[in-house]
Amino acid sequence: MPIKAKVTSAEFDSLPEGTKSLYVKAGDDYKLDIAGGYLLDNDPAALLNAKNHEVEKRKAVEAELKAIKDKAEGEKQKIKLEAEQKARKAALENQDVAALHADLQNQIKQMQTTHAQELQAQKAEIQRQQKLVKETKLNQVASDIATKISTTPSLLSPLVMQRLDVDELGNVIAMDKSGNINPNFTIDNLEKEFVDNNEFAPIIIGSKASGASGSTSSGSPVETMGKKWSDFSSEQLVQLRKENPSGYQELKATRVE
């Protein structure tokens, strides 16, 4: 279940010991011990409502201004078109070849400008769609990883997403600690890194600090004899860390950075 930004003393007392370490005393209640506590020191619902109100107000003003600008631009184009039509009619009546040629060149230029604008708009829409698809993929994979290894996926998922990217083929890939794409650093490596990071121990499934339990899909014991760190999935490492801490530490010694 999602972790709360603030809890009462009674709610705090009922939390697992590992989760309690994420909170600090704040008056009669407890709040998450994270950097930047503005939202925790104020009513989140009230702040959100106020922000939404400002956003809606700004959108209304922007829509009104756009309508005014569009109307003015429409009138401007109408006057311009009427003037061009009158000039074209006069040129035809007077058989003014130079004026007709200039008018034709102007029409061609306008068509080219309109075409370029349409292409730019199409390109921008394609880029927007590609960005949306990328964010959707990253969100889904980050959520899947966090749900798989964490007791509080909502906290871990944004951190996991920061370490993900999409390659040229549209596949989600992991970045190493330096933020670089390394073909030897896989999604499974990333999962193991989070599982092994003591900073996240309170919210990792199977960690002593989380007070939770973990098991593989088969439920069978994890055998380590003759094997190394890279031979195990993050799910197996979670189970091993819970059931055999000493074996986990021995296996960790075989890890290649």
Backbone bond lengths (Angstrom), bond angles and torsions (degrees), N, CA, C in turn:
res aa  C-N    CA-C-N  psi(-1)  N-CA   C-N-CA  omega(-1)  CA-C   N-CA-C  phi
1 M - - - 1.452 - - 1.523 110.02 -
2 P 1.356 118.81 152.63 1.466 121.18 -178.57 1.521 111.17 -60.84
3 I 1.310 116.44 144.02 1.454 121.30 178.38 1.522 109.32 -85.54
4 K 1.338 117.29 138.98 1.455 121.43 -176.20 1.522 111.20 -84.14
5 A 1.341 115.90 148.48 1.460 120.47 176.73 1.524 110.08 -69.87
6 K 1.343 116.39 -36.45 1.468 121.94 178.34 1.524 109.37 -132.35
7 V 1.323 116.42 145.31 1.460 121.23 175.81 1.518 109.13 -136.59
8 T 1.315 115.55 153.54 1.460 120.03 176.01 1.523 108.87 -78.41
9 S 1.321 115.96 170.26 1.463 119.90 178.77 1.520 110.87 -60.53
10 A 1.338 115.88 -39.06 1.466 120.14 -179.96 1.527 110.95 -65.56
11 E 1.332 116.33 -42.13 1.457 120.48 178.74 1.527 110.40 -66.38
12 F 1.326 116.27 -38.08 1.463 121.14 179.65 1.523 110.71 -62.37
13 D 1.324 116.64 -42.52 1.469 121.16 -178.28 1.526 111.63 -63.25
14 S 1.326 117.38 -26.88 1.472 120.31 -177.01 1.533 112.34 -89.35
15 L 1.343 117.52 -3.80 1.464 120.69 -179.26 1.523 111.35 -77.14
16 P 1.373 117.25 153.25 1.470 120.07 173.51 1.525 109.61 -61.23
17 E 1.310 116.97 152.89 1.463 121.22 -177.17 1.526 111.80 -57.80
18 G 1.327 116.61 -39.81 1.456 119.33 -179.34 1.513 112.11 -64.61
19 T 1.330 116.67 -39.29 1.464 120.66 -179.46 1.515 111.33 -70.16
20 K 1.341 117.06 -31.83 1.465 120.45 178.60 1.513 111.92 -58.86
21 S 1.340 116.39 -31.28 1.465 119.56 -177.18 1.525 112.08 -67.65
22 L 1.342 116.89 -11.97 1.455 120.22 179.63 1.525 112.47 -83.78
23 Y 1.350 116.77 -9.11 1.463 121.27 -175.41 1.526 112.08 -110.87
24 V 1.338 114.58 157.11 1.470 121.77 173.62 1.528 107.77 -128.77
25 K 1.315 115.89 153.22 1.456 121.69 -179.11 1.524 109.71 -67.20
26 A 1.338 117.02 133.90 1.470 122.37 177.83 1.522 107.97 -139.72
27 G 1.346 115.85 88.10 1.465 119.39 -175.82 1.513 110.05 70.50
28 D 1.317 115.99 -128.45 1.464 120.16 178.74 1.528 111.70 -86.67
29 D 1.341 117.02 -7.83 1.454 121.06 -176.75 1.536 110.75 -114.95
30 Y 1.330 115.46 -171.55 1.455 121.75 176.78 1.529 108.48 -131.73
31 K 1.340 116.33 145.44 1.458 120.32 177.98 1.529 109.39 -131.99
32 L 1.349 115.73 158.34 1.458 120.49 179.61 1.520 110.45 -60.61
33 D 1.317 115.95 135.54 1.469 121.60 -179.73 1.525 108.40 -87.92
34 I 1.348 116.05 81.40 1.463 121.30 -179.70 1.517 108.93 -130.10
35 A 1.340 114.50 157.46 1.459 119.57 179.08 1.520 109.66 -69.90
36 G 1.339 116.50 138.74 1.459 121.27 178.98 1.505 110.21 77.01
37 G 1.322 117.95 81.68 1.456 120.82 -173.58 1.508 114.91 -98.36
38 Y 1.355 118.62 20.15 1.457 119.84 -175.15 1.521 112.33 -56.43
39 L 1.350 115.69 -48.63 1.456 118.68 -177.59 1.519 112.00 -66.64
40 L 1.365 116.44 -26.17 1.450 119.70 -179.30 1.523 111.21 -79.40
41 D 1.352 117.01 -24.95 1.458 121.32 -178.54 1.516 111.99 -90.70
42 N 1.320 117.08 -2.42 1.450 121.55 177.82 1.518 109.12 -128.98
43 D 1.324 116.03 166.75 1.453 120.82 -179.30 1.526 109.09 -72.47
44 P 1.340 119.37 108.96 1.456 121.22 -177.03 1.524 112.81 -57.34
45 A 1.347 116.28 -39.87 1.462 119.59 -178.80 1.525 110.80 -63.93
46 A 1.338 116.21 -43.28 1.463 120.19 -179.68 1.521 110.63 -65.71
47 L 1.333 116.01 -41.69 1.464 119.61 179.07 1.519 110.90 -63.73
48 L 1.333 115.91 -41.34 1.454 120.03 -179.83 1.523 111.24 -65.42
49 N 1.339 115.92 -42.71 1.462 119.95 179.13 1.517 111.27 -62.88
50 A 1.337 115.84 -41.48 1.463 120.04 179.86 1.523 110.26 -64.64
51 K 1.314 115.93 -42.62 1.469 119.47 -179.91 1.520 110.59 -65.56
52 N 1.341 116.74 -43.05 1.458 120.36 178.80 1.527 111.09 -61.23
53 H 1.339 115.09 -38.73 1.468 119.70 178.85 1.525 110.48 -63.08
54 E 1.331 116.65 -43.84 1.464 121.08 179.06 1.523 110.98 -64.44
55 V 1.332 115.98 -39.59 1.463 120.21 179.38 1.521 110.61 -63.42
56 E 1.340 116.74 -46.49 1.461 121.03 179.93 1.526 111.27 -64.00
57 K 1.339 116.15 -39.00 1.464 120.57 178.70 1.523 110.51 -64.40
58 R 1.332 115.88 -43.47 1.463 120.27 179.42 1.525 110.85 -64.26
59 K 1.350 116.55 -41.31 1.457 120.20 178.95 1.530 111.34 -61.93
60 A 1.345 116.23 -39.89 1.469 120.61 -179.51 1.529 110.28 -64.28
61 V 1.341 116.52 -43.94 1.467 120.94 179.41 1.523 110.32 -64.36
62 E 1.340 116.59 -43.73 1.460 120.77 179.56 1.528 111.13 -63.12
63 A 1.334 116.79 -39.28 1.468 120.56 179.31 1.529 110.47 -65.78
64 E 1.344 116.14 -39.82 1.466 120.18 179.39 1.530 110.98 -65.59
65 L 1.340 116.18 -43.61 1.463 120.32 178.75 1.524 111.18 -63.74
66 K 1.335 115.54 -39.49 1.461 119.72 179.35 1.526 110.83 -64.03
67 A 1.335 116.29 -40.77 1.463 120.34 179.39 1.529 110.85 -62.52
68 I 1.345 115.97 -40.92 1.472 120.65 179.12 1.525 110.34 -65.20
69 K 1.350 115.71 -45.23 1.464 120.10 -179.66 1.523 111.02 -64.37
70 D 1.341 116.35 -42.02 1.466 120.40 -179.88 1.529 111.03 -62.88
71 K 1.337 115.85 -40.99 1.463 119.95 179.32 1.526 110.65 -64.40
72 A 1.348 116.10 -44.76 1.462 120.63 179.76 1.522 110.83 -63.73
73 E 1.331 116.10 -41.51 1.458 120.25 179.46 1.524 110.74 -65.67
74 G 1.343 115.67 -37.68 1.458 120.22 178.00 1.523 111.81 -62.87
75 E 1.334 116.16 -43.37 1.466 120.71 178.51 1.526 110.65 -64.77
76 K 1.335 115.46 -39.86 1.466 120.93 179.95 1.530 110.37 -62.85
77 Q 1.326 116.82 -44.30 1.459 121.10 -179.92 1.532 111.42 -67.44
78 K 1.333 115.26 -35.09 1.468 119.76 179.31 1.526 110.60 -64.63
79 I 1.342 116.02 -45.96 1.468 120.87 178.79 1.524 110.47 -62.81
80 K 1.351 115.12 -41.94 1.452 119.56 -179.31 1.529 110.90 -63.72
81 L 1.351 116.49 -42.66 1.458 121.30 -179.20 1.527 110.85 -64.35
82 E 1.320 115.64 -42.53 1.467 119.88 178.95 1.529 110.78 -62.11
83 A 1.332 115.79 -41.40 1.465 120.07 179.55 1.528 110.35 -64.72
84 E 1.329 117.44 -41.09 1.456 121.10 179.63 1.532 111.15 -65.77
85 Q 1.323 115.69 -39.60 1.465 119.60 179.88 1.535 111.05 -65.22
86 K 1.338 115.25 -40.05 1.474 119.43 177.99 1.528 110.64 -64.79
87 A 1.343 115.99 -42.79 1.467 120.24 179.86 1.521 110.64 -65.08
88 R 1.346 115.92 -38.77 1.457 120.27 -179.78 1.539 110.75 -66.68
89 K 1.327 115.87 -40.85 1.467 120.92 179.22 1.526 110.54 -64.17
90 A 1.340 114.24 -42.11 1.468 118.48 179.87 1.519 110.80 -65.88
91 A 1.332 116.70 -40.01 1.466 120.44 179.67 1.523 111.14 -64.11
92 L 1.344 116.57 -39.28 1.458 120.28 178.58 1.527 110.75 -66.17
93 E 1.330 116.05 -43.13 1.470 120.41 -179.29 1.531 110.89 -64.60
94 N 1.328 115.83 -36.57 1.463 120.27 -178.45 1.525 113.02 -92.25
95 Q 1.365 114.98 -0.79 1.465 121.08 -178.25 1.539 111.00 53.24
96 D 1.355 113.80 45.42 1.471 120.86 -179.93 1.531 108.27 -86.13
97 V 1.332 116.60 94.41 1.468 122.13 -175.73 1.523 111.39 -62.17
98 A 1.326 117.17 -42.12 1.468 120.80 -178.95 1.525 111.18 -61.85
99 A 1.324 116.17 -42.49 1.464 120.10 -179.62 1.522 110.90 -67.43
100 L 1.350 115.85 -39.70 1.469 120.00 178.68 1.534 110.86 -64.87
101 H 1.336 115.74 -40.30 1.461 120.02 178.60 1.543 110.47 -63.36
102 A 1.343 116.16 -44.81 1.461 120.60 179.41 1.528 110.70 -62.77
103 D 1.333 116.57 -38.25 1.464 121.15 178.93 1.520 110.57 -65.08
104 L 1.346 116.50 -41.73 1.459 120.67 179.21 1.529 110.88 -63.63
105 Q 1.332 116.00 -43.36 1.460 120.29 178.84 1.532 111.02 -62.28
106 N 1.308 115.23 -37.48 1.474 120.25 179.71 1.523 110.59 -66.86
107 Q 1.324 116.63 -40.27 1.463 120.51 178.65 1.535 110.59 -64.22
108 I 1.342 115.08 -41.62 1.472 119.30 178.91 1.530 110.10 -62.54
109 K 1.316 116.40 -43.34 1.466 121.02 179.76 1.527 111.28 -61.74
110 Q 1.336 116.23 -41.67 1.461 120.50 179.15 1.533 111.19 -64.40
111 M 1.325 115.94 -40.08 1.463 120.10 178.72 1.523 110.76 -64.76
112 Q 1.335 116.55 -39.78 1.465 120.57 179.01 1.525 111.01 -65.44
113 T 1.337 115.77 -41.27 1.467 120.18 179.12 1.525 111.01 -64.14
114 T 1.342 115.95 -44.05 1.470 120.49 179.30 1.522 110.72 -62.54
115 H 1.325 116.00 -42.43 1.472 120.61 179.93 1.529 110.83 -63.53
116 A 1.339 117.23 -42.41 1.469 121.49 179.14 1.526 110.73 -63.43
117 Q 1.321 116.86 -39.95 1.469 121.25 178.71 1.523 111.17 -65.18
118 E 1.329 116.02 -40.09 1.466 120.14 179.14 1.524 110.76 -65.71
119 L 1.341 116.29 -40.86 1.466 120.36 178.23 1.521 110.97 -64.22
120 Q 1.334 116.94 -40.45 1.463 121.52 179.18 1.517 110.86 -64.58
121 A 1.340 115.98 -40.44 1.467 120.18 178.76 1.530 110.94 -65.38
122 Q 1.338 116.03 -40.07 1.461 120.41 178.48 1.526 110.75 -65.32
123 K 1.331 116.06 -40.62 1.465 120.88 179.39 1.526 110.51 -63.66
124 A 1.344 115.85 -42.86 1.473 120.41 179.46 1.526 110.99 -63.23
125 E 1.343 116.74 -38.73 1.464 120.73 179.81 1.528 110.96 -68.22
126 I 1.333 116.71 -39.32 1.468 120.87 177.59 1.525 109.90 -62.74
127 Q 1.335 116.78 -43.88 1.465 121.09 179.47 1.527 110.86 -63.69
128 R 1.353 116.11 -38.15 1.467 119.90 179.03 1.522 110.71 -64.98
129 Q 1.335 115.49 -42.63 1.464 120.01 179.27 1.527 111.01 -65.61
130 Q 1.335 116.89 -40.67 1.465 120.46 179.12 1.525 110.86 -63.91
131 K 1.331 116.62 -40.67 1.463 120.78 178.58 1.525 110.83 -64.02
132 L 1.343 115.90 -40.66 1.462 120.62 179.54 1.519 110.93 -63.96
133 V 1.341 116.47 -43.78 1.465 120.88 179.19 1.527 109.93 -62.84
134 K 1.339 116.82 -43.05 1.460 121.29 -179.88 1.524 110.65 -61.50
135 E 1.343 117.19 -48.08 1.458 120.94 -178.73 1.529 111.19 -63.00
136 T 1.335 116.25 -37.35 1.466 120.57 178.95 1.525 110.47 -64.40
137 K 1.334 116.16 -44.20 1.468 120.25 178.88 1.527 111.25 -62.50
138 L 1.341 116.36 -46.87 1.457 120.84 -178.07 1.524 110.92 -63.52
139 N 1.330 116.24 -42.30 1.470 120.82 178.88 1.521 111.13 -60.62
140 Q 1.338 116.24 -43.29 1.458 120.58 -177.14 1.524 111.51 -65.61
141 V 1.344 116.49 -46.36 1.466 120.19 -179.05 1.531 110.35 -66.44
142 A 1.339 116.84 -42.93 1.465 120.49 179.54 1.531 110.41 -61.71
143 S 1.331 116.18 -41.49 1.466 120.73 178.63 1.533 111.12 -65.30
144 D 1.329 116.83 -41.36 1.472 120.84 179.03 1.528 110.90 -62.44
145 I 1.341 116.27 -43.56 1.463 120.31 -179.42 1.526 110.19 -65.45
146 A 1.336 116.37 -47.49 1.463 120.80 -178.20 1.526 111.47 -62.41
147 T 1.330 116.52 -39.85 1.472 120.60 179.05 1.526 110.90 -66.54
148 K 1.313 116.08 -33.93 1.463 121.95 -177.61 1.529 112.27 -71.10
149 I 1.356 117.57 -37.45 1.466 119.48 -171.79 1.527 114.55 -114.72
150 S 1.342 117.90 -6.90 1.466 119.16 -173.35 1.526 113.18 -121.15
151 T 1.328 114.78 147.83 1.464 120.43 174.34 1.522 110.40 -80.00
152 T 1.331 117.13 -17.12 1.464 122.32 179.80 1.528 108.77 -132.59
153 P 1.324 117.74 76.36 1.472 121.74 -175.52 1.521 114.04 -56.82
154 S 1.344 117.10 -33.37 1.463 119.87 -177.07 1.520 112.37 -63.22
155 L 1.334 117.48 -27.53 1.465 121.07 177.50 1.524 111.63 -81.60
156 L 1.314 116.40 -38.98 1.460 120.31 -173.71 1.529 112.74 -83.04
157 S 1.327 117.38 -32.24 1.460 121.36 -174.28 1.535 114.27 -54.12
158 P 1.357 120.06 -46.03 1.471 119.33 179.55 1.528 112.53 -62.39
159 L 1.339 117.17 -33.90 1.461 120.78 179.42 1.525 110.91 -70.17
160 V 1.329 115.54 -38.61 1.467 120.00 177.58 1.529 109.85 -65.55
161 M 1.336 116.60 -41.69 1.460 121.00 -177.25 1.526 111.76 -61.17
162 Q 1.338 117.29 -31.50 1.461 121.11 178.56 1.528 112.17 -64.61
163 R 1.317 116.41 -18.97 1.470 121.52 -177.58 1.535 111.86 -103.92
164 L 1.328 116.60 14.52 1.464 120.38 -179.04 1.530 110.64 -117.43
165 D 1.330 115.19 155.55 1.463 121.00 176.05 1.529 107.82 -151.19
166 V 1.321 116.54 174.51 1.461 121.70 178.39 1.519 108.41 -120.90
167 D 1.341 117.00 129.96 1.465 120.21 -178.96 1.524 111.08 -82.71
168 E 1.326 116.54 -177.03 1.458 121.90 -175.53 1.529 112.77 -64.75
169 L 1.319 116.45 -22.11 1.466 120.69 179.85 1.529 112.34 -91.80
170 G 1.334 115.75 0.05 1.464 119.86 179.13 1.511 114.36 87.12
171 N 1.333 116.90 11.27 1.467 120.87 179.03 1.526 110.08 -88.93
172 V 1.332 116.74 139.60 1.465 121.15 177.38 1.523 108.84 -77.71
173 I 1.328 116.24 128.72 1.462 121.75 -178.79 1.524 109.63 -128.16
174 A 1.326 115.99 161.01 1.465 121.35 -179.17 1.523 110.64 -100.09
175 M 1.342 115.81 149.19 1.463 121.92 174.83 1.519 108.74 -106.89
176 D 1.315 116.17 146.36 1.454 119.61 179.80 1.528 110.73 -75.51
177 K 1.331 117.33 -176.21 1.460 121.42 -175.54 1.523 112.63 -59.78
178 S 1.323 116.83 -26.86 1.465 121.43 -178.95 1.527 112.06 -85.73
179 G 1.319 116.00 -1.10 1.462 119.84 -179.11 1.511 113.39 80.81
180 N 1.333 116.49 17.57 1.467 121.56 -178.35 1.523 111.07 -101.30
181 I 1.331 115.38 152.29 1.458 121.08 175.34 1.524 108.26 -83.72
182 N 1.321 115.34 118.79 1.458 121.45 -178.59 1.523 108.16 -126.83
183 P 1.342 117.05 117.14 1.470 119.44 -177.09 1.528 113.32 -58.93
184 N 1.348 117.03 -21.03 1.465 120.43 179.38 1.525 112.81 -88.63
185 F 1.350 115.99 -5.91 1.464 119.79 179.92 1.523 107.77 -104.85
186 T 1.322 116.19 108.05 1.461 122.08 -173.10 1.529 111.99 -102.33
187 I 1.334 115.30 176.04 1.465 121.40 175.69 1.522 109.80 -59.41
188 D 1.330 116.26 -39.36 1.462 120.62 179.65 1.530 110.48 -64.29
189 N 1.334 116.75 -38.78 1.473 120.78 176.39 1.523 110.69 -61.11
190 L 1.340 115.24 -40.08 1.462 119.88 -179.97 1.530 110.72 -65.04
191 E 1.321 116.58 -42.92 1.463 120.83 177.31 1.528 110.43 -58.18
192 K 1.333 115.84 -46.22 1.468 121.13 -179.11 1.529 110.45 -62.20
193 E 1.326 116.49 -38.19 1.461 120.56 -179.36 1.524 110.84 -62.04
194 F 1.327 116.56 -43.67 1.468 119.93 178.96 1.531 110.82 -67.90
195 V 1.324 116.58 -39.93 1.469 120.64 179.21 1.524 110.29 -62.45
196 D 1.316 116.68 -37.25 1.463 122.03 -175.02 1.530 113.21 -84.52
197 N 1.318 117.51 -10.25 1.470 121.45 -176.47 1.525 109.93 -82.11
198 N 1.341 116.79 113.72 1.463 121.08 -178.09 1.525 112.91 -60.81
199 E 1.329 116.81 -24.01 1.464 120.34 179.80 1.527 111.60 -61.77
200 F 1.341 115.79 -29.74 1.470 120.42 -178.78 1.525 112.40 -101.71
201 A 1.327 117.38 5.13 1.464 121.12 -176.58 1.533 113.67 -52.35
202 P 1.363 119.56 -38.75 1.468 118.89 -178.58 1.524 114.39 -62.19
203 I 1.321 117.86 -20.57 1.466 119.21 -177.37 1.539 112.34 -120.34
204 I 1.340 116.38 17.16 1.466 120.29 177.87 1.529 109.93 -98.51
205 I 1.310 117.37 131.17 1.457 122.21 179.49 1.529 109.60 -60.66
206 G 1.328 116.06 130.91 1.452 120.15 176.96 1.510 113.72 90.92
207 S 1.351 117.64 -12.44 1.457 120.23 178.18 1.515 109.94 -73.65
208 K 1.342 117.08 144.43 1.464 120.38 177.64 1.515 110.72 -58.28
209 A 1.346 116.10 -36.48 1.461 120.02 -176.54 1.514 112.26 -68.28
210 S 1.329 118.10 -26.59 1.461 120.27 -176.39 1.513 112.49 -83.00
211 G 1.322 117.23 -20.20 1.455 120.49 -178.95 1.511 112.16 69.55
212 A 1.362 118.02 15.05 1.459 121.31 -178.87 1.519 109.83 -108.87
213 S 1.309 117.56 176.63 1.457 121.39 -179.75 1.508 109.62 -124.35
214 G 1.328 115.70 159.10 1.453 119.11 178.85 1.511 110.05 -141.26
215 S 1.328 115.55 157.57 1.454 119.72 178.06 1.513 108.87 -156.25
216 T 1.305 116.28 156.02 1.450 119.32 176.64 1.513 107.89 -78.80
217 S 1.349 114.46 168.48 1.465 118.29 -178.89 1.512 111.28 -61.11
218 S 1.331 117.47 -28.15 1.464 120.16 -179.54 1.518 111.74 -86.63
219 G 1.354 116.46 -21.45 1.453 120.35 179.90 1.514 112.76 77.70
220 S 1.343 119.17 2.50 1.460 121.77 -178.20 1.519 111.03 -83.91
221 P 1.353 118.25 154.87 1.463 122.04 179.66 1.520 110.90 -61.18
222 V 1.332 116.06 151.61 1.458 121.34 178.49 1.514 109.19 -92.90
223 E 1.322 116.28 116.87 1.456 121.30 179.98 1.534 109.05 -89.87
224 T 1.355 117.56 134.00 1.466 121.11 -177.39 1.522 113.90 -114.12
225 M 1.319 117.61 -12.65 1.466 120.22 -174.85 1.532 111.45 -59.41
226 G 1.336 114.94 126.45 1.459 120.43 177.05 1.512 114.07 75.12
227 K 1.321 117.35 9.78 1.458 120.58 -178.53 1.525 110.69 -117.63
228 K 1.331 115.37 164.73 1.461 120.89 179.09 1.529 109.71 -123.36
229 W 1.318 115.38 172.41 1.465 123.29 -174.26 1.540 112.16 -52.94
230 S 1.322 116.52 -44.36 1.464 120.65 -175.31 1.525 113.30 -69.41
231 D 1.343 117.81 -10.24 1.465 120.68 -179.40 1.521 112.40 -81.00
232 F 1.354 117.06 -7.87 1.461 120.49 -173.18 1.522 111.92 -113.84
233 S 1.319 114.96 148.10 1.460 120.55 174.98 1.524 108.23 -83.22
234 S 1.316 116.11 165.39 1.462 119.26 179.15 1.529 110.87 -62.33
235 E 1.337 117.09 -33.06 1.463 120.81 179.34 1.524 110.41 -64.76
236 Q 1.320 117.18 -41.24 1.458 121.06 178.55 1.527 111.14 -67.61
237 L 1.336 115.96 -37.67 1.468 119.54 178.94 1.523 110.99 -65.77
238 V 1.334 116.23 -36.97 1.474 120.67 177.39 1.521 109.68 -61.20
239 Q 1.348 116.12 -45.84 1.463 120.01 -179.82 1.522 110.73 -65.27
240 L 1.338 116.61 -43.29 1.459 120.76 -179.25 1.523 111.05 -62.98
241 R 1.315 116.98 -41.25 1.462 121.05 -179.90 1.522 111.04 -61.43
242 K 1.332 115.87 -32.90 1.463 121.24 -179.40 1.534 111.72 -79.51
243 E 1.341 116.41 -45.13 1.458 120.38 -170.98 1.529 113.64 -90.08
244 N 1.331 116.53 -27.32 1.468 119.89 -175.44 1.532 110.08 -143.75
245 P 1.337 118.14 74.09 1.470 121.74 -176.96 1.529 113.52 -55.53
246 S 1.325 117.49 -41.51 1.460 119.77 -179.05 1.525 110.95 -66.53
247 G 1.339 116.38 -41.14 1.462 120.39 176.84 1.519 111.15 -63.78
248 Y 1.322 115.02 -36.00 1.467 120.44 178.28 1.526 109.98 -62.26
249 Q 1.340 116.64 -45.38 1.458 121.06 -178.89 1.531 111.32 -65.31
250 E 1.336 116.50 -38.46 1.470 120.32 177.89 1.530 110.45 -64.45
251 L 1.326 115.20 -41.56 1.454 120.17 179.53 1.527 110.33 -67.59
252 K 1.311 115.74 -35.90 1.470 120.78 -179.59 1.526 111.07 -61.06
253 A 1.313 116.24 -30.35 1.472 121.67 -179.02 1.530 110.97 -65.79
254 T 1.332 117.39 -18.51 1.462 120.31 -179.50 1.527 111.08 -90.89
255 R 1.318 116.09 0.63 1.464 119.91 -176.93 1.516 111.30 -68.61
256 V 1.332 115.36 134.80 1.477 120.99 178.62 1.514 107.21 -106.75
257 E 1.365 116.61 119.26 1.460 121.65 -179.25 1.523 110.15 -71.13
